[in-house]
Amino acid sequence: MNEPLDGSALSQYFLLPTDASEAPVTGIWAERRRLASIMRTVIEHLTVADTPESELREAADTLQHLAAQLGAHPRRRKRDDIADTATPMDKHALIDFSPLIGLSNPISPPLELTLDGNTLRGRLRFGTAYEGPPGCAHGGCIAAVFDELLGYAQSLTSLPGMTGTLTIRYRVPTPLHTELHCEARVQRISGRKIFCVGRLYAGETLCAEADGVFLASR
Ligand SMILES: CCCCCCCCCCCC(=O)SCCNC(=O)CCNC(=O)[C@H](O)C(C)(C)COP(=O)(O)OP(=O)(O)OC[C@H]1O[C@@H](n2cnc3c(N)ncnc32)[C@H](O)[C@@H]1OP(=O)(O)O
């Protein structure tokens, strides 16, 4: 299969995320996401606020209590969430704990994805926890965004695979606390190799570009 994919070929694999974008998320997933969102805010405050020692101690004690409380429950059965809730009613059920796009994972920025024809578009904002050079995003975090973005784009084909090679060209420093947008698409498929390209922008400024080769499973 060497021909490039067109938008319709891609979109048939994108039913969950696009069709369900307006569906309300309630119950346990809504609470997981709310908790993750508050944890993101805590992380941001921890990294920027000049908090007195006594308040840090108090916050750590509170979180220690919370960690013990949450840790007292049995682990979910592996992939329980997918089997039970991967329906168009919950667009993120497949991916809610992803480190990049998972709304139930506090370490995700999160990166928000939409499909536009044959282009996968993303939006995100890096907080201080993702700082590399002063005021700028860490290069490794940018690479992770591209891995997810290009990885997601190729996962929408009929032969998804794993990242083999990811090459990033960092053009200019990527600012923190700034609305960023990115895009990726499958460029071509050759045998088991899926070639993808992507770009990351701050406004009109191209911050970084990526090329990825993904290897479909045998
Ligand atoms: C809706 C749900 C959304 C879900 C959306 C979720 C998106 C998440 C995206 C995250 C993606 C990841 O992070 S994945 C995690 C990071 N990646 C990994 O851990 C992969 C680790 N590496 C591997 O498992 C392996 O090395 C593979 C699978 C990449 C390749 O092994 P293999 O399958 O045995 O390959 P092999 O037969 O030797 O070679 C086949 C052909 O590919 C070439 N090839 C082999 N390795 C590579 C390579 N690394 N980069 C380039 N090309 C390679 C060979 O030269 C050969 O070309 P020729 O001679 O045929 O021309």
PDBQT file of the ligand as one rigid body, heavy atoms in Angstrom, charges set to zero:
ROOT
HETATM    1  C1  LIG A 301      -8.029   5.926  18.434  1.00  0.00    +0.000 C 
HETATM    2  C2  LIG A 301      -6.833   5.471  19.332  1.00  0.00    +0.000 C 
HETATM    3  C3  LIG A 301      -5.744   6.427  19.370  1.00  0.00    +0.000 C 
HETATM    4  C4  LIG A 301      -4.494   6.027  20.092  1.00  0.00    +0.000 C 
HETATM    5  C5  LIG A 301      -3.371   6.995  19.761  1.00  0.00    +0.000 C 
HETATM    6  C6  LIG A 301      -2.112   6.705  20.490  1.00  0.00    +0.000 C 
HETATM    7  C7  LIG A 301      -0.943   7.511  19.974  1.00  0.00    +0.000 C 
HETATM    8  C8  LIG A 301       0.270   7.238  20.803  1.00  0.00    +0.000 C 
HETATM    9  C9  LIG A 301       1.538   7.361  20.022  1.00  0.00    +0.000 C 
HETATM   10  C10 LIG A 301       2.715   6.952  20.838  1.00  0.00    +0.000 C 
HETATM   11  C11 LIG A 301       3.645   6.117  19.997  1.00  0.00    +0.000 C 
HETATM   12  C12 LIG A 301       4.797   5.609  20.807  1.00  0.00    +0.000 C 
HETATM   13  O1  LIG A 301       5.316   6.273  21.622  1.00  0.00    +0.000 OA
HETATM   14  S1  LIG A 301       5.318   4.024  20.488  1.00  0.00    +0.000 SA
HETATM   15  C13 LIG A 301       6.577   3.796  21.700  1.00  0.00    +0.000 C 
HETATM   16  C14 LIG A 301       7.969   4.162  21.197  1.00  0.00    +0.000 C 
HETATM   17  N1  LIG A 301       8.424   3.180  20.208  1.00  0.00    +0.000 N 
HETATM   18  C15 LIG A 301       8.867   1.981  20.582  1.00  0.00    +0.000 C 
HETATM   19  O2  LIG A 301       8.965   1.625  21.731  1.00  0.00    +0.000 OA
HETATM   20  C16 LIG A 301       9.250   1.063  19.430  1.00  0.00    +0.000 C 
HETATM   21  C17 LIG A 301      10.408   0.156  19.801  1.00  0.00    +0.000 C 
HETATM   22  N2  LIG A 301      10.911  -0.484  18.589  1.00  0.00    +0.000 N 
HETATM   23  C18 LIG A 301      10.326  -1.593  18.117  1.00  0.00    +0.000 C 
HETATM   24  O3  LIG A 301       9.405  -2.191  18.734  1.00  0.00    +0.000 OA
HETATM   25  C19 LIG A 301      10.858  -2.130  16.818  1.00  0.00    +0.000 C 
HETATM   26  O4  LIG A 301      12.191  -1.729  16.617  1.00  0.00    +0.000 OA
HETATM   27  C20 LIG A 301      10.001  -1.684  15.614  1.00  0.00    +0.000 C 
HETATM   28  C21 LIG A 301       8.553  -2.218  15.757  1.00  0.00    +0.000 C 
HETATM   29  C22 LIG A 301       9.934  -0.141  15.476  1.00  0.00    +0.000 C 
HETATM   30  C23 LIG A 301      10.632  -2.230  14.318  1.00  0.00    +0.000 C 
HETATM   31  O5  LIG A 301      10.939  -3.574  14.530  1.00  0.00    +0.000 OA
HETATM   32  P1  LIG A 301      10.600  -4.668  13.455  1.00  0.00    +0.000 P 
HETATM   33  O6  LIG A 301       9.134  -4.714  13.227  1.00  0.00    +0.000 OA
HETATM   34  O7  LIG A 301      11.260  -5.943  13.879  1.00  0.00    +0.000 OA
HETATM   35  O8  LIG A 301      11.288  -4.065  12.165  1.00  0.00    +0.000 OA
HETATM   36  P2  LIG A 301      12.144  -4.832  11.077  1.00  0.00    +0.000 P 
HETATM   37  O9  LIG A 301      11.356  -6.029  10.600  1.00  0.00    +0.000 OA
HETATM   38  O10 LIG A 301      13.529  -5.037  11.557  1.00  0.00    +0.000 OA
HETATM   39  O11 LIG A 301      12.224  -3.749   9.920  1.00  0.00    +0.000 OA
HETATM   40  C24 LIG A 301      11.132  -3.504   9.049  1.00  0.00    +0.000 C 
HETATM   41  C25 LIG A 301      11.506  -2.311   8.179  1.00  0.00    +0.000 C 
HETATM   42  O12 LIG A 301      11.459  -1.120   8.961  1.00  0.00    +0.000 OA
HETATM   43  C26 LIG A 301      12.770  -0.508   9.054  1.00  0.00    +0.000 C 
HETATM   44  N3  LIG A 301      12.950  -0.105  10.426  1.00  0.00    +0.000 N 
HETATM   45  C27 LIG A 301      13.148  -0.889  11.506  1.00  0.00    +0.000 A 
HETATM   46  N4  LIG A 301      13.246  -0.173  12.618  1.00  0.00    +0.000 NA
HETATM   47  C28 LIG A 301      13.124   1.112  12.258  1.00  0.00    +0.000 A 
HETATM   48  C29 LIG A 301      13.151   2.317  12.968  1.00  0.00    +0.000 A 
HETATM   49  N5  LIG A 301      13.322   2.340  14.275  1.00  0.00    +0.000 N 
HETATM   50  N6  LIG A 301      12.958   3.454  12.287  1.00  0.00    +0.000 NA
HETATM   51  C30 LIG A 301      12.791   3.449  10.942  1.00  0.00    +0.000 A 
HETATM   52  N7  LIG A 301      12.743   2.319  10.206  1.00  0.00    +0.000 NA
HETATM   53  C31 LIG A 301      12.933   1.160  10.851  1.00  0.00    +0.000 A 
HETATM   54  C32 LIG A 301      13.743  -1.579   8.630  1.00  0.00    +0.000 C 
HETATM   55  O13 LIG A 301      14.884  -1.022   8.032  1.00  0.00    +0.000 OA
HETATM   56  C33 LIG A 301      12.915  -2.360   7.617  1.00  0.00    +0.000 C 
HETATM   57  O14 LIG A 301      12.917  -1.667   6.386  1.00  0.00    +0.000 OA
HETATM   58  P3  LIG A 301      12.963  -2.420   4.982  1.00  0.00    +0.000 P 
HETATM   59  O15 LIG A 301      14.200  -3.232   4.991  1.00  0.00    +0.000 OA
HETATM   60  O16 LIG A 301      11.718  -3.278   4.948  1.00  0.00    +0.000 OA
HETATM   61  O17 LIG A 301      12.936  -1.307   3.998  1.00  0.00    +0.000 OA
ENDROOT
TORSDOF 0
